[in-house]
């Protein structure tokens, strides 16, 4: 079990990339960074929570395999494999299950 020590908003340009198939990835904007601490105090880690509420190591993570965080300056545009969620979609309906070209 881990506990949240601190939460800070993510600056624009940060994305979490997930592998959703052998040759497909999907990226979502990171909305916040959370500093997590192991329950016994043995270690800490920072995870980004993306706009559909997924993060690496989540118990109910069904988004595929986490690949990496990436940063692109806002003026350079979003990654090619970005898929913003539609308003009103739940996490289970998020488009992360659809294929996209590998990055």
C-alpha positions as CSV (number, residue, x, y, z in Angstrom):
1,X,0.0,0.0,0.0
2,X,1.2,3.5,-0.8
3,X,0.1,6.9,0.5
4,X,0.0,10.2,-1.3
5,X,2.4,12.7,0.2
6,X,1.9,15.6,-2.2
7,X,-0.1,16.4,-5.4
8,X,0.9,19.2,-7.8
9,X,-0.7,20.1,-11.1
10,X,1.2,19.1,-14.3
11,X,2.3,21.8,-16.6
12,X,1.0,21.7,-20.2
13,X,3.1,19.5,-22.5
14,X,3.4,16.4,-20.3
15,X,1.9,13.1,-21.6
16,X,1.7,9.5,-20.4
17,X,2.2,7.0,-23.2
18,X,0.6,3.5,-22.9
19,X,1.1,0.4,-25.1
20,X,-2.3,-0.9,-26.1
21,X,-1.2,-3.5,-28.7
22,X,1.9,-4.9,-30.3
23,X,2.3,-2.0,-32.6
24,X,0.0,0.6,-31.0
25,X,0.3,3.3,-28.4
26,X,-1.9,6.0,-27.0
27,X,-0.9,9.1,-25.2
28,X,-3.0,11.2,-22.8
29,X,-2.2,14.6,-21.2
30,X,-0.9,14.3,-17.6
31,X,-3.1,16.4,-15.3
32,X,-1.2,16.0,-12.1
33,X,1.9,14.6,-10.4
34,X,1.6,12.7,-7.2
35,X,4.4,11.9,-4.8
36,X,3.7,8.5,-3.3
37,X,5.4,6.9,-0.3
38,X,5.4,3.2,0.6
39,X,3.5,2.4,3.7
40,X,6.6,1.4,5.6
41,X,8.5,4.6,4.5
42,X,11.0,2.6,2.5
43,X,10.7,4.6,-0.7
44,X,9.0,7.3,-2.6
45,X,8.0,7.6,-6.3
46,X,6.4,10.2,-8.5
47,X,3.6,9.2,-10.8
48,X,1.6,11.2,-13.3
49,X,-2.1,10.8,-13.4
50,X,-3.5,11.4,-16.9
51,X,-6.7,13.0,-18.0
52,X,-8.7,9.7,-18.0
53,X,-7.5,8.9,-14.4
54,X,-4.9,6.2,-15.1
55,X,-1.4,6.0,-13.7
56,X,1.4,3.4,-13.7
57,X,0.9,0.9,-10.9
58,X,-2.8,1.5,-10.3
59,X,-4.5,-1.6,-9.0
60,X,-7.3,-1.4,-11.5
61,X,-5.1,-0.3,-14.4
62,X,-6.6,-1.7,-17.6
63,X,-5.0,0.8,-19.9
64,X,-2.3,-1.4,-21.2
65,X,1.4,-1.2,-20.4
66,X,2.8,2.1,-19.3
67,X,5.6,3.1,-21.7
68,X,6.9,6.4,-20.5
69,X,6.2,10.1,-19.8
70,X,7.1,12.5,-22.5
71,X,7.2,16.2,-22.8
72,X,6.5,18.3,-25.8
73,X,6.5,22.0,-25.6
74,X,3.0,23.3,-26.1
75,X,3.9,25.2,-29.3
76,X,5.2,22.0,-30.9
77,X,1.8,20.3,-30.7
78,X,0.6,17.1,-29.2
79,X,2.0,13.6,-29.8
80,X,0.7,11.8,-32.9
81,X,-1.0,9.1,-30.8
82,X,-2.9,11.5,-28.5
83,X,-6.5,10.7,-27.9
84,X,-8.3,13.2,-25.7
85,X,-11.4,11.8,-23.9
86,X,-14.8,13.0,-24.8
87,X,-16.9,14.8,-22.2
88,X,-18.9,12.5,-20.1
89,X,-16.9,9.3,-20.8
90,X,-16.0,7.1,-17.8
91,X,-12.6,5.6,-17.5
92,X,-14.0,2.2,-18.7
93,X,-15.2,3.9,-21.9
94,X,-12.0,5.8,-22.5
95,X,-10.6,5.4,-26.0
96,X,-7.4,3.8,-24.8
97,X,-8.6,0.5,-26.0
98,X,-8.5,1.6,-29.6
99,X,-5.5,1.0,-31.8
100,X,-3.2,3.8,-32.9
101,X,0.0,3.8,-34.9
102,X,3.1,3.0,-32.8
103,X,5.3,5.9,-31.9
